[in-house]
Amino acid sequence: MLIPTWKKYGVAVALLLGFLFLFSMYLLTVNRTGSFDNLSVTRMALAVCGMGLCVMLLLTLLMDVRINLGGIYFITMLLINFFALFFSNLYAIYLGNEQYTWLIQIAEYLNPAFLISIMLTFWLYLGFITGLRERLYLELEAVFFGLFFLGLVMLIINIPTGYIFYVTKEATVVYGSMSRIIFVPLLCMLLVGMVGVQALVKGVRKKVALAMFLLAPLLSIILDSILNPVGTINIIFCLSLLIIYGNFYVGRSKELILKDAELMEQRAKILISQIQPHFLYNSLTSIMNIKGNPPATREAISDFGMYLRGNLDSLKKSGPIAFAAELDHVETYIMLEKLGMGEKLNYETDIKVRNFFIPAQTIQMLVEYCIDFGLRPSGGGTVLVRSSVAGGSYQIQVTHDGTAFTRATLAEDESKHPEGVTFSSLNDRLADTLGGSIELLRRDGPGNTFLVTLPIPKKSRAARGE
């Protein structure tokens, strides 16, 4: 199987990051018992943990065959954060080591550059997931890029002036009186990002996840600027990325399930068009009208045509159908079953309410279970369909007086015919579409009862004066 080019590069990057992660663990193991204070050891431990989390998320993303531009932005944020944590680890280890003055200087400049780069990538990611290019987004985007370049300019100006910080020959960092100004671009980007999230993102779940990404580093910046800096910004960024990953990939899984359902529906429609229903109906009508056909044969063909039309019509409809229409389809099904069972099969109804909706073929399947597993083994009997209102629900009872059966009986038959509709899938469809449920109950006498419960919609209850 051919591996996409982006995935080949992704695996190579993951191997590089894995090597750097192991190297950082080695450095932590060697130096954690050395002449380091608790603050330095804490910084090293936090950095290594964050790096491991970045590698784990990257490997998970590489297994996703449906990567898109949003995924690329997300991976970019992971990479930037990983290297920020890597240099933070080196900073904690080699701070004060005169041989690594150059490394401390590089790390001191890279850390703020990495932070504003993460924020800029986050904004691009936000634009992708919202799909918005309206005026407000473009205006905020211009502000974001302006703040990003402002942060870079401040770092460049600091090289000859040292007005924010400078690194001594002893590999220590001395912060100037204006050192806190380095946080201004990042703080402004966080605030502008919060405005963008609240104004552009739809859905509470998405807003909360993205807002947490912005608020967590903001809290870290405030704490690190007041207290002795531990360097929590990058690790909190990493945890925030994990929250975004979990939130949006759970949402994406739901979207994929819906797309798969839409695809199945489209395939059903294509199948219906290939079957050519009108041709089948016309053929059955022609066969029914052949001279010499007994009346019973003509009636049976007519019933089969009605049953076939009902099944194909239900496939064309994606939502629930009227309960009255479902009853008509059940009656046609009973007529066909009577061809084999004759007077041994009886069908009765007790309908007290019919103005509601139900997924197509739900009652027909329950009637079929009653006949196949209850009445055939007992040699015949009666199927009774009742409907009523109980409290805030519609209730439908499908009852038979034949041999009683259990869920295990249904499950055993389903295992023999895995391509068919199962009782569990029937129950799940009812729950997903209308919030209803189906129970299989034992009767006091012979037989079983399927109890279907459907919550009455609020509008319907209001119309009934409840």
N, C-alpha and C positions, 0 to 999 in steps of 0.2 A: 504494500500500500504506500502511495506517495505521501510524504510528509510535507505540509505547506511550508513555504520558505520562511514565513514569519515564525513558525513553530521551531524550525531548525535553529534560527538565531536565538529564539527564546530559550531553548534547551541549553545552548552555549552560554548564554547570560546566567541562567540558573546555576550551571556548573561553576562559573566564576564566583557568583555570590555565595554558593555553598563552600567553596574553598576559602573565601575571605571570612565567612562565618566561623569555620573550623579554626582558622588562624587566630581569629579574635578570641575564641574560647581558649586556645592554647596560651595566648598572652595573658588572659585573665587568670588562668590556672597557675601560671608561673609567677605572676606578680601580686596575686591577692594576699600572699603572706609576706611580701617584701616590706619596704619602708614607705608604704602608702597609708594615708589616713583613711578614715571611714568614708569621707566624702568622695574620694577618688575611687575607692572600691565600689561604692554605690553607683557612681557614674558608669563604671566599666560594666557592672552587672546589668544595669538597665539597658545599656547600649547593646550588649550581646543578646539579651532576651528579645529586644526589638528587631534585631537583625534576623534572628531565627524565625520570628513571626512573618517578616517580609518574605523570606525564602519560602515558607510554607504557603503563603498566599499566592506567590508567583507560580509555584508548582501546580497549585489548584487551578489557576487561570489557564495554564498551558494545556490542561486536560479538556478545556472547553473548546469544542470544534467550531463554535459559532461566534468567535471573537469578532468584535467590531471596533469602530473608532473609539467608542466609550471605553472599551476594554483596554485599548492602547493607552488612552489617557490615564486610566487607573494604574496600569503597569508602570507608566512613567512616574506617577506619584510614588509608587512602591520603590522604584529604583533610586529616586532622589532621596527618599527617606532612609533607605538602606545605607547609602554612602554618607549621609549626614551622621547616622549612628556609628558607622565605621570610623569616620574621622573623629567623632566624639570619643570613641574608645581609645584611639591613638593619642588624642589630646590628654586624656586622663592618665595614660601610662607614661608618656614622655614629657609631660610638663615639668620643667625644672632641669631637664637633661640637656646640657649645653651642646651635645652632639646632634641634637634634633631640634635646634632652634628654627631651622627652615620648615620643619614639619609642623611645629606649633603655629608658625606664622601662616602657613597654608590653611591649616584647620580653622584658625581664628577668622580668616576671610571667607572660607567656604561655608561655615555654619550659617551666617545670616543670608548668604546668597542662596543656599539650599532652601531655607525657609520661605523666602519670597518666590522662589521657583515652584515650590509645592503649591503655594496659593494661586499662582498664575495658571498652573496646570489644572488645579481644582476648578477654576472659573471656566476653562475650556471644557472640562468634563461636565460642568453644570449646564453649559450651553448645549451640549450634545444630548443629555438625557431629557432636557425639557423640550428640545427641538425648536427653540425660540430664536428668532433673529429680529425681533421687533425693536422699536426705537429705544425703549428703556434698557434693554439688554445691551445694545450697541453703545449707548452712552456710558453705562457702567463698565463695559469692557474697555472703553477708552481710558477711564479712570484707573482700571486695574493695570493696564499696560504702562500708564504714566507713573503709578506708584512703583511698579517693578523697576523701571529704568531709573527712577529717583533713588531707590535703594542701591542699585549698582553704581550710580554716580557718587553717592555718599561713600561707598567702599573705595572707589578709585581715588577720590579726593583724600581719603585717609592715608593712602600709601605715602605721599610725600609730607603730609602734615601731621599725622598721628593725633588728630584732634579727638578721635573716638577711642582709639587704643593703639598701643605699640608693643612689640615683643622685644624684650631685652636680650642681651647676649647670653644671659644665663637661662634662656628659654622660659622666662616668666612673662606674664601679660600684665601691663599696666594700663588701666582704664583712665581716660581723661574725664574732665568735668562734664563733657557733653556725650558721655558714653551711652546714656540711655536714649539718645536721639536715634540710634540705630534701629530701635524697635518701632519708630514712628511709621515707616512704610508698611511694615507687617500689620501693625494694629489697624491702620487705615484700610488695608486690604481685607482684614477680618470683618470690619464694620460694614464696608461696602458689600462684601460677600453676604453678610447677614441680610442687608436690604434686598439684595438680589434673590436670595432664597425665599424670603417672605413674599416678595412681589411676583416672582415668576414661577415658582414651583407649586404644582397642584397636588393636593393630598397631604393629610396630616402626617402619615407615616414617612413620606419622603422628606417633608420639611423638618421633622424631628431629627432624622438621621443626619441630614446635611448641617442642620444647626448645631448638633453635637460636635461635628467635625470642626466648626468654627469656634464654638464656645470653650471647648476643652483646651486648645492651645492658648486662648486668650487668658484663661485662668492660670495656666502655667507661666505665661510671660509675667503676669502680675506678681505671682509668688516668687519667681526667680529674680525679679527686679527689686523686691523688698527684702527677701531673706537671702541667706548665703546660697548662691546658685548651685543647684544640684544637676541641672541639665535635663529637666523633665519634658521639654517641649517636643523633642523628636519622638520619644517613646509614647507620648500622648497622641501625637499625630498618627503614630502607627496603630494605636488602639482605635482611634477614630476611623481610620481606613478599614479596620476590621469590622466596625459597626456598619459602615457604608456597604462593604462587601456582603455582609450577611443580609442586610435590608434589601438591597437591590437585586441580589441573586435569588432571594426567596421570591420577590416580586416577579423576576424574570421567569422563574420556574412555573409560576401560575400562568404567566402569559403564554409560555410554550404549551402548557396543557390546553389552554383555550384555543391556541392555533391548531394543535393536533385534533381537537374536537371539530373545529371548523373544516379542517382537511377531510375528516371522516364524513362530515355532512356533505361536502362537495363531491366526494367519491360516491356517496349514496345517490345524489342527484344525477351524477353521470351514469350510474348503473340503471337508474329509472329511465333515463333517456334512451339507453341502449336496449332496454327491455321493450321499448315502444308500447306503452300501455294501450293506446288506441287500437293497435294492430291485434293485441291479445283480446280486447273486448269484442272487436268486430269478428274475430275468428270464432270465439265462443258463441256469439250470437248466430253465426252461420251454422255452426255445428248443432246448436239447439233447434234451429228451424229446418233441419233435414227431415224430409218426409219419412214417416214411419217410426220416428222417435217416440217412445212411450212418454206419457205425461210426466211420470216420475223422473225420467232421465232429463227431460227439458227443465223441470223444476230444479233438479240438482245442479245442472249446468248454470242456470240462472243464479242460484245461491252462490256457487263457486265464483262466478263473475263478480258478484257483489262483494264477496269476501276479498277477492284479489284487488278490487278497486279500493276497498277500505284500507288494506295494508299499504298499497302504493301511495294513496293520498296521505296516510300518516307519515310516510317517509319524507314527503315533500314539505311537511310542516316541522319547523324547528322547535316550536313551543308547545305548551299543553293544548288540548282540544276540549270542546264542551263535553260534559259528562253524558248528555243525551246522545251525542254522536258516538261515544264509546259504547253505550248500551246498544245502539243499533248494530254496531259491529259485533258485539257479543251475541246478539240474537242470530245474526247470519252464521257465526261460527257454530252455534248450537244446532242450527238446521243441518249443517254439513256433518256434524258428529252423529246426528240422528240417523244418517244414512247407514252407519255401521251398527249403532246400538239400538235403533228403532225405539219402541215404546219403553225400553228399559231406562232410557234417559229422560228425565223430566227437568223442566226449567221454570222457575218461578221468580217473580220480582215483588218487592215491597218498597216502592220509591216514594219517599216523603219529601225529598228535595233533589232538584236536578240542575239548578242554575249555578253551577260552578265548573271549574276546569280541572283536568287531570291529564297527566302524560299519556299519550296514545298507547293503546294496547296493554295498559296496566291491568285493568279488570279482566280483559280477555286471557292474559297469561295466568291469572289466579284461577279463573274458571277452568282453564286447561289443566292446571295442577290438580284441581279437584276431580276432574274426570279421569285423568291418567293414573293418579296414585290413590284415589279414593273409590270411584265408582266402578272402574273396570275390574279391579281385583275382587270387588264384592258382587259383581254381576249386574250392577245398575243402581239407580237411586235418583235423588233430586239435588239439583244445584239451585240455591236461593241467593239472590242478590238484593240486599237492603241498603237504603241510604237514609240518613237522618242527621239532625243537628244535635250535638251534645256540648253544652257550654259554649266555648269559643271555637269549636271545630266542627267540620263536616266529618261524618263517620260512614264508611261503607263496609258492609259485612258480606263476604262471599263464603257461603256455607254449603257443606255437603253432608249427607248422612250415610256415606259408605265406610270403607275401611280407613281408620285413623292412621295418619302418617306423621313424621317428625321432620325437623330441619335436616337431620342426618340422611333421611330418605332423598330429599331434594339434592343434597350435596353429592350423594353417591351417583345419582343420575347425571348431575352436571359434570362430574369427572369423566363419565362415559361419553358425554357430548359437549366437549369444551368450546365448540364453535357456537353454541346456542346462547340464548339469554339466560342468565342465572338469577336466582331469587335475590341474591345479594346486590347484583347490579340493578335489579328492578327497584329494590329498596333505596339504593344510593341515588338513582335517578330521581326518585320521588322526593328525597330529602334535599337534593341539590336544586331542583327546579321550584318546588313549592313548600319546602320545609316540612314535608309530611313523613309518615312512617308506616310500615306494614308489620303486623305481628301475626304469627301462626299460633292459634290457640286450640286446645282440646275442648270438645263439647262435653256436656254432662252425659249425653247419649252417644251414639255412634257418630263418627265423622270428625271434621275439623271446621274451624272458622278462621278465615283471613280477615283481620281487622285493619282497615285502612283509615288513618286519621290525617286530616288536612286542616291546618289552621285557617280560620276564616279571615280574609284580608280586612284591614281596618275600614276601608271604604265600604265593603259589603256589610260590615257590622253596623256602620253608621246608617246605611240605607235601611237596615232592618230595625233601627231604633234601639240598638243595644248600647 
